[in-house]
Amino acid sequence: MAGAFLVFVILLHAFIKDNTTPKTHIGSWITIVVATAIWPIVLPSIVRKKLSQVFLKTDSLTEKELQLEREIN
């Protein structure tokens, strides 16, 4: 049950932040409800995506640091 709540909160937060979709769009609400219902599939996907974003940011920071180091030397 906690997993379903977590997925619902994550999706609701993303939905509220999204300025491109009207909050009255029934299809978006149905997507949130369905994704919450199948949370054992959705949650690992969300975690995987978030972790890949973190690693990409870390890699890009490393690239920037290397580039700055090359420019200094």
C-alpha positions as CSV (number, residue, x, y, z in Angstrom):
1,M,0.0,0.0,0.0
2,A,2.9,2.4,0.7
3,G,4.2,1.7,-2.8
4,A,0.9,2.7,-4.3
5,F,0.8,5.9,-2.3
6,L,4.4,6.8,-3.2
7,V,3.7,6.3,-6.9
8,F,0.5,8.4,-6.6
9,V,2.4,11.2,-4.9
10,I,5.2,11.2,-7.5
11,L,2.8,11.2,-10.4
12,L,0.6,13.8,-8.9
13,H,3.5,16.1,-8.2
14,A,4.7,15.7,-11.8
15,F,1.2,16.4,-13.1
16,I,0.8,19.5,-11.0
17,K,4.2,20.9,-12.1
18,D,3.3,20.2,-15.8
19,N,2.0,23.4,-17.3
20,T,1.3,21.8,-20.7
21,T,-1.6,19.6,-19.5
22,P,-4.9,21.1,-18.2
23,K,-5.7,19.9,-14.8
24,T,-9.2,19.1,-16.0
25,H,-7.9,16.6,-18.7
26,I,-9.6,13.3,-17.8
27,G,-7.0,11.3,-19.7
28,S,-4.2,12.5,-17.4
29,W,-6.2,11.6,-14.3
30,I,-7.0,8.2,-15.7
31,T,-3.3,7.7,-16.3
32,I,-2.4,8.6,-12.7
33,V,-5.1,6.2,-11.4
34,V,-4.0,3.3,-13.7
35,A,-0.3,3.9,-12.9
36,T,-1.1,3.9,-9.2
37,A,-3.0,0.6,-9.6
38,I,0.0,-1.1,-11.3
39,W,2.6,0.4,-9.0
40,P,4.8,-2.7,-8.8
41,I,5.6,-2.1,-12.4
42,V,5.6,1.7,-12.4
43,L,7.7,2.3,-9.3
44,P,10.9,0.5,-10.5
45,S,10.6,2.4,-13.8
46,I,10.4,5.7,-12.0
47,V,13.4,4.9,-9.8
48,R,15.4,3.7,-12.8
49,K,14.7,7.0,-14.6
50,K,15.5,9.2,-11.7
51,L,18.8,7.3,-11.0
52,S,19.8,7.6,-14.7
53,Q,19.2,11.3,-14.5
54,V,21.3,11.6,-11.4
55,F,24.1,9.7,-13.1
56,L,23.9,11.8,-16.3
57,K,24.1,15.0,-14.2
58,T,27.2,13.5,-12.4
59,D,28.8,12.6,-15.7
60,S,28.1,16.0,-17.2
61,L,29.6,17.7,-14.1
62,T,32.6,15.5,-14.5
63,E,32.9,16.5,-18.2
64,K,32.6,20.2,-17.3
65,E,35.3,19.8,-14.6
66,L,37.6,18.1,-17.0
67,Q,37.1,20.7,-19.6
68,L,37.8,23.5,-17.0
69,E,40.9,21.7,-15.9
70,R,42.1,21.4,-19.5
71,E,41.5,25.1,-20.1
72,I,43.5,26.0,-16.9
73,N,46.4,23.8,-17.8
